[in-house]
């Protein structure tokens, strides 16, 4: 396992790089605020669609957002398709649940979307996404019939496209100036991020913003990537994202500064923000009906003091701004969205919320965010108490 680099071991150049990024706070555009809707939903039964519909209505409806548009729905199926947390289906612990996905697709279709594409990139195969659903234990037929013109695509490789599409990061980005991705992310008019309400051991949180790391294809940014060209199929982790051990294949934009810190907790929050700026999220939907504490995968890092617990917060969260959605979700989880590095949930990493706010994506300040429907105080559950100290 790679050795994690501490800020205490940074060189003078690395400290200067971090200081340069922190100066964004002084120069960034004002971070917008958007309403966040929350609804109680105790299980994955027939009430999911009604709860999601209520939230969309509380946000003013989604017709103006999706009518006549191609809508990409980026779901979260992180990690191995066959791994389980305590023998529980991944849909109940770390993946976006199909009932939430189906409710969103149905309502997007009812609001007049021209086409809906359900997207996720596998880190271990080039199977059709439909097959990966089956491997994960869910028949995708109902999702494909939830609205007219529903498609699925595994975006971990080139897929059905003839080439990769390039998404530029406005003003050049924090780590990468641009990304090469599956065609579906460039061809959509609207992007919906459907995430799980969960923690991440090395980035603190894994919510609607962190879900965007999955749009980067493993054939280019994963361990299978070649040096002269992308791989034919994805395999392995995105180590070049995690620790910066190499640059992408020739022809894909490299990092802006290969001498910047190689630490996971420095890199991934910034790459997440770069991806969310290159392909903005139009609608965030967070599944907090059932989930797990402590981490985003099926197992925790060796030697951790955390305990994985299975919890049922029984809530759903939605917003037209992913930072606002994630800030409210962070508070629901018992954490302070304004917490700095070193304080839970960002014990060993920089705050993605802070960096996203500095980049002008949205505000994390709860005083500026109107919460509609269920109040935060009536839905809070302490993930820290459930899983213990880091």
C-alpha positions as CSV (number, residue, x, y, z in Angstrom):
1,X,0.0,0.0,0.0
2,X,1.4,3.5,-0.9
3,X,2.8,5.5,2.0
4,X,0.5,8.4,2.7
5,X,2.4,11.7,2.7
6,X,1.9,14.1,5.6
7,X,1.6,17.9,5.2
8,X,4.4,17.9,7.8
9,X,6.8,16.4,5.2
10,X,6.0,18.8,2.5
11,X,8.8,20.7,0.9
12,X,8.9,24.5,0.6
13,X,7.7,24.2,-3.0
14,X,4.7,22.1,-1.9
15,X,3.8,24.6,0.9
16,X,3.9,27.4,-1.7
17,X,1.6,25.4,-4.0
18,X,-0.9,24.9,-1.2
19,X,-0.7,28.5,-0.3
20,X,-1.4,29.5,-3.9
21,X,-4.5,27.4,-4.0
22,X,-5.7,28.8,-0.7
23,X,-5.5,32.2,-2.2
24,X,-8.5,31.3,-4.4
25,X,-10.6,32.2,-1.4
26,X,-9.6,35.8,-2.0
27,X,-10.2,35.8,-5.7
28,X,-12.9,33.3,-6.4
29,X,-16.4,34.2,-7.5
30,X,-19.0,34.5,-4.8
31,X,-20.3,31.0,-4.1
32,X,-24.1,30.7,-5.0
33,X,-26.7,29.4,-2.5
34,X,-29.5,27.2,-3.5
35,X,-32.4,25.6,-1.6
36,X,-32.1,22.0,-0.4
37,X,-35.1,19.7,0.0
38,X,-35.2,16.8,2.4
39,X,-37.8,14.1,2.9
40,X,-38.4,11.3,5.2
41,X,-38.3,7.9,3.5
42,X,-38.0,4.9,5.9
43,X,-37.4,2.2,3.3
44,X,-37.0,1.4,-0.4
45,X,-40.6,0.6,-1.0
46,X,-43.3,2.3,-3.1
47,X,-42.9,5.6,-1.1
48,X,-39.6,6.5,-2.7
49,X,-41.1,8.0,-5.8
50,X,-43.5,10.1,-3.8
51,X,-40.7,11.4,-1.6
52,X,-38.5,12.3,-4.5
53,X,-41.4,14.0,-6.3
54,X,-42.2,16.0,-3.2
55,X,-38.6,17.2,-3.0
56,X,-38.5,18.1,-6.7
57,X,-41.7,20.1,-6.2
58,X,-40.1,21.9,-3.2
59,X,-37.2,22.9,-5.4
60,X,-39.7,24.5,-7.9
61,X,-40.0,21.5,-10.2
62,X,-37.5,20.1,-12.7
63,X,-39.4,20.7,-15.9
64,X,-37.5,23.8,-16.8
65,X,-34.3,21.9,-16.2
66,X,-34.9,18.7,-18.2
67,X,-37.7,19.3,-20.7
68,X,-36.6,18.4,-24.2
69,X,-33.1,17.7,-22.9
70,X,-30.7,14.7,-22.9
71,X,-30.2,14.0,-19.2
72,X,-27.2,12.0,-17.8
73,X,-27.8,10.3,-14.5
74,X,-24.4,9.5,-12.9
75,X,-25.0,6.9,-10.3
76,X,-22.5,5.4,-7.7
77,X,-21.5,1.7,-7.9
78,X,-18.0,2.2,-6.4
79,X,-15.7,-0.8,-5.9
80,X,-15.8,-4.4,-6.9
81,X,-19.2,-5.5,-8.2
82,X,-19.0,-8.7,-6.1
83,X,-17.8,-7.3,-2.8
84,X,-20.2,-7.1,0.1
85,X,-20.2,-5.3,3.4
86,X,-21.1,-7.9,6.0
87,X,-22.9,-9.9,3.3
88,X,-25.3,-7.1,2.8
89,X,-26.1,-6.1,-0.8
90,X,-24.1,-3.1,-1.9
91,X,-27.3,-1.2,-2.8
92,X,-28.0,-1.0,1.0
93,X,-24.5,0.1,2.0
94,X,-22.5,2.0,-0.5
95,X,-24.3,2.2,-3.9
96,X,-27.1,4.4,-5.2
97,X,-30.2,2.2,-4.7
98,X,-32.1,1.3,-7.9
99,X,-35.4,2.4,-6.3
100,X,-34.0,5.9,-5.9
101,X,-32.5,5.8,-9.4
102,X,-35.7,4.5,-10.8
103,X,-37.8,7.2,-9.1
104,X,-35.5,10.0,-10.4
105,X,-35.6,8.5,-14.0
106,X,-39.4,8.2,-13.9
107,X,-39.8,11.8,-12.7
108,X,-37.2,13.2,-15.2
109,X,-39.2,11.4,-17.9
110,X,-42.5,12.8,-16.7
111,X,-41.0,16.3,-16.8
112,X,-40.3,15.9,-20.5
113,X,-36.7,14.8,-20.9
114,X,-36.0,13.7,-24.5
115,X,-33.5,11.0,-23.4
116,X,-32.1,9.7,-20.1
117,X,-28.8,8.0,-19.9
118,X,-27.9,6.1,-16.7
119,X,-24.1,6.2,-16.4
120,X,-21.4,4.6,-14.2
121,X,-17.8,3.6,-14.9
122,X,-16.5,0.2,-13.8
123,X,-13.0,-0.1,-12.6
124,X,-12.8,-3.8,-13.4
125,X,-14.6,-4.6,-16.7
126,X,-16.0,-3.3,-20.0
127,X,-19.3,-5.1,-19.6
128,X,-22.5,-3.2,-20.5
129,X,-23.8,-1.4,-17.4
130,X,-26.9,-3.6,-17.6
131,X,-24.8,-6.6,-17.0
132,X,-23.0,-5.0,-14.0
133,X,-26.4,-4.4,-12.5
134,X,-27.1,-8.1,-12.8
135,X,-23.8,-9.0,-11.3
136,X,-24.6,-6.6,-8.4
137,X,-27.9,-8.5,-7.9
138,X,-30.5,-6.2,-9.6
139,X,-32.4,-6.7,-12.8
140,X,-32.2,-3.3,-14.7
141,X,-35.3,-3.9,-16.7
142,X,-37.5,-1.7,-14.6
143,X,-35.0,1.2,-14.8
144,X,-34.8,0.9,-18.6
145,X,-38.6,1.2,-18.7
146,X,-39.0,3.9,-16.1
147,X,-39.3,6.6,-18.8
148,X,-39.2,6.8,-22.6
149,X,-35.8,6.5,-24.2
150,X,-33.7,5.3,-21.3
151,X,-30.2,4.0,-22.0
152,X,-27.3,2.7,-19.9
153,X,-23.6,3.0,-20.5
154,X,-20.5,1.8,-18.7
155,X,-18.4,4.9,-18.9
156,X,-15.2,3.4,-17.6
157,X,-14.0,3.1,-21.2
158,X,-14.8,4.5,-24.6
159,X,-18.1,2.6,-24.7
160,X,-20.3,3.2,-27.8
161,X,-18.5,6.4,-28.7
162,X,-16.0,6.7,-31.5
163,X,-13.5,8.6,-29.3
164,X,-13.2,10.2,-25.9
165,X,-14.6,13.7,-25.3
166,X,-12.5,16.5,-23.7
167,X,-13.9,18.6,-20.9
168,X,-12.0,21.7,-20.1
169,X,-11.8,23.0,-16.5
170,X,-12.7,26.8,-16.4
171,X,-9.7,28.9,-15.6
172,X,-7.4,25.9,-15.8
173,X,-8.2,23.8,-12.8
174,X,-6.4,23.0,-9.5
175,X,-4.7,19.8,-10.6
176,X,-5.8,19.1,-14.2
177,X,-6.6,21.6,-16.9
178,X,-9.0,19.2,-18.7
179,X,-10.2,15.6,-18.7
180,X,-10.8,13.1,-21.4
181,X,-14.1,11.2,-20.7
182,X,-16.7,8.9,-22.2
183,X,-18.8,10.7,-24.9
184,X,-22.0,10.6,-22.8
185,X,-20.7,13.2,-20.4
186,X,-20.2,15.7,-23.2
187,X,-23.4,14.9,-25.1
188,X,-25.7,15.5,-22.2
189,X,-27.5,18.8,-21.5
190,X,-28.1,18.1,-17.9
191,X,-26.1,16.0,-15.4
192,X,-27.8,14.5,-12.3
193,X,-25.5,13.1,-9.6
194,X,-27.2,10.4,-7.5
195,X,-24.9,9.6,-4.6
196,X,-25.1,7.6,-1.3
197,X,-25.0,9.3,2.1
198,X,-21.6,7.9,3.2
199,X,-18.2,8.7,4.5
200,X,-14.8,8.1,2.9
201,X,-11.7,7.2,4.9
202,X,-9.3,9.4,3.0
203,X,-11.5,12.2,1.7
204,X,-13.9,12.5,4.6
205,X,-17.1,12.3,2.6
206,X,-18.4,10.6,-0.5
207,X,-21.5,12.5,-1.6
208,X,-22.7,14.2,-4.8
209,X,-19.4,15.9,-5.5
210,X,-17.1,12.9,-4.9
211,X,-19.4,10.9,-7.1
212,X,-17.8,12.8,-10.0
213,X,-14.5,11.1,-9.7
214,X,-16.2,8.1,-11.3
215,X,-16.7,10.0,-14.6
216,X,-12.9,9.7,-15.3
217,X,-12.4,6.5,-17.3
218,X,-10.1,3.8,-15.9
219,X,-8.7,3.3,-19.4
220,X,-7.1,6.7,-19.2
221,X,-6.7,7.4,-15.4
222,X,-6.7,3.9,-14.0
223,X,-3.9,1.4,-13.5
224,X,-4.6,-0.2,-16.9
225,X,-3.8,3.0,-18.8
226,X,-0.9,2.8,-21.2
227,X,1.7,5.5,-21.6
228,X,1.4,6.0,-25.3
229,X,-2.4,5.4,-25.5
230,X,-5.4,4.6,-23.4
231,X,-6.1,0.9,-22.5
232,X,-8.8,-1.0,-24.3
233,X,-10.6,-1.9,-21.1
234,X,-10.5,-0.6,-17.5
235,X,-8.8,-2.3,-14.6
236,X,-7.6,-1.3,-11.2
237,X,-7.7,1.9,-9.2
238,X,-7.0,5.5,-10.3
239,X,-3.6,5.6,-8.7
240,X,-2.5,8.6,-10.8
241,X,-5.4,10.5,-9.2
242,X,-4.7,9.1,-5.7
243,X,-0.9,9.6,-5.4
244,X,0.2,11.1,-8.7
245,X,2.5,8.2,-9.5
246,X,2.4,9.1,-13.3
247,X,0.7,11.2,-15.9
248,X,-2.1,10.2,-18.2
249,X,-1.4,8.6,-21.6
250,X,0.2,10.8,-24.3
251,X,-2.4,13.0,-25.9
252,X,-4.4,13.5,-22.7
253,X,-3.7,16.8,-20.8
254,X,-1.2,16.1,-17.9
255,X,-1.2,17.8,-14.5
256,X,-0.5,21.5,-14.3
257,X,2.3,20.9,-11.7
258,X,3.8,17.4,-11.4
259,X,5.7,18.6,-8.4
260,X,2.6,19.5,-6.3
261,X,1.9,17.3,-3.3
262,X,1.4,13.6,-4.0
263,X,-0.8,13.0,-1.0
264,X,-4.3,11.4,-1.5
265,X,-5.9,13.9,0.9
266,X,-4.5,16.8,-1.0
267,X,-5.1,15.5,-4.5
268,X,-8.5,13.9,-4.6
269,X,-10.5,16.9,-3.1
270,X,-8.9,19.1,-5.7
271,X,-9.5,16.7,-8.6
272,X,-13.1,16.3,-7.5
273,X,-13.6,20.0,-7.7
274,X,-11.9,20.1,-11.1
275,X,-14.2,17.4,-12.4
276,X,-17.3,19.1,-11.0
277,X,-16.3,22.3,-12.8
278,X,-15.5,20.6,-16.1
279,X,-18.8,18.8,-16.1
280,X,-21.2,20.7,-13.8
281,X,-23.8,18.9,-11.8
282,X,-27.3,20.3,-12.5
283,X,-29.2,18.3,-9.8
284,X,-27.9,16.4,-6.8
285,X,-29.9,13.6,-5.2
286,X,-28.5,11.8,-2.1
287,X,-29.8,8.4,-1.0
288,X,-29.7,8.3,2.8
289,X,-32.4,5.7,3.4
290,X,-29.9,3.0,4.3
291,X,-26.1,3.3,4.3
292,X,-22.9,2.5,6.2
293,X,-20.6,4.5,8.4
294,X,-16.8,4.8,8.4
295,X,-15.9,4.3,4.7
296,X,-17.1,4.2,1.1
297,X,-16.0,0.7,0.2
298,X,-16.9,-2.8,1.2
299,X,-14.1,-2.9,3.8
300,X,-12.0,-0.5,5.8
301,X,-8.3,0.2,5.5
302,X,-6.1,-2.2,7.5
303,X,-5.3,-0.9,11.0
304,X,-8.1,1.6,11.2
305,X,-9.8,2.3,14.5
306,X,-13.1,3.0,12.8
307,X,-16.0,0.6,13.0
308,X,-18.3,0.0,10.0
309,X,-21.9,0.2,11.2
310,X,-25.0,-0.2,9.1
311,X,-27.5,2.6,9.7
312,X,-30.9,3.7,8.5
313,X,-31.2,7.5,8.5
314,X,-34.3,7.2,6.4
315,X,-33.9,10.4,4.4
316,X,-33.4,11.7,0.9
317,X,-31.8,15.0,0.0
318,X,-32.0,17.0,-3.2
319,X,-30.7,20.3,-4.5
320,X,-29.9,22.1,-7.8
321,X,-26.5,22.9,-6.3
322,X,-24.2,20.0,-5.3
323,X,-22.2,21.9,-2.7
324,X,-25.4,23.0,-0.9
325,X,-26.7,19.4,-1.0
326,X,-23.5,18.0,0.3
327,X,-23.3,20.7,3.1
328,X,-26.7,19.8,4.4
329,X,-25.9,16.1,4.1
330,X,-22.7,16.7,6.1
331,X,-24.7,18.3,8.9
332,X,-27.2,15.5,8.8
333,X,-24.3,13.1,9.4
334,X,-23.4,15.0,12.5
335,X,-20.4,16.9,11.1
336,X,-19.7,20.6,10.6
337,X,-19.6,21.4,6.8
338,X,-17.2,24.3,7.7
339,X,-14.8,21.9,9.4
340,X,-11.1,22.4,8.4
341,X,-8.5,19.8,7.7
342,X,-7.8,17.8,10.9
343,X,-11.3,17.9,12.2
344,X,-13.9,15.2,11.5
345,X,-14.9,14.3,8.9
346,X,-11.7,15.7,7.3
347,X,-9.2,14.2,9.7
348,X,-6.6,13.5,7.1
349,X,-7.6,15.5,4.1
350,X,-8.5,18.9,2.8
351,X,-12.2,19.8,2.7
352,X,-13.8,19.2,-0.7
353,X,-16.6,21.5,0.4
354,X,-14.2,24.3,1.2
355,X,-12.4,24.0,-2.1
356,X,-15.7,23.8,-4.1
357,X,-16.9,26.9,-2.3
358,X,-13.7,28.7,-3.1
359,X,-14.1,27.7,-6.7
360,X,-17.5,29.3,-6.8
361,X,-19.5,26.1,-7.3
362,X,-21.7,26.7,-4.2
363,X,-21.8,27.7,-0.6
364,X,-21.3,25.3,2.4
365,X,-22.6,28.0,4.8
366,X,-25.8,26.6,6.3
367,X,-26.9,30.1,7.3
368,X,-27.2,30.8,3.6
369,X,-29.0,27.6,2.6
370,X,-32.8,27.3,2.8
371,X,-33.8,23.8,3.8
372,X,-37.2,22.9,2.7
373,X,-39.3,19.9,4.0
374,X,-37.7,17.9,6.7
375,X,-35.5,20.0,9.1
376,X,-31.8,19.0,9.7
377,X,-32.4,18.8,13.4
378,X,-35.1,16.1,12.9
379,X,-32.9,14.0,10.7
380,X,-29.4,14.2,12.2
381,X,-27.5,11.0,13.0
382,X,-23.9,11.0,14.4
383,X,-21.7,9.0,12.1
384,X,-18.8,9.8,14.3
385,X,-20.4,8.2,17.3
386,X,-21.4,5.2,15.3
387,X,-18.0,4.5,13.8
388,X,-15.6,5.8,16.4
389,X,-12.5,8.0,16.0
390,X,-10.3,7.8,13.0
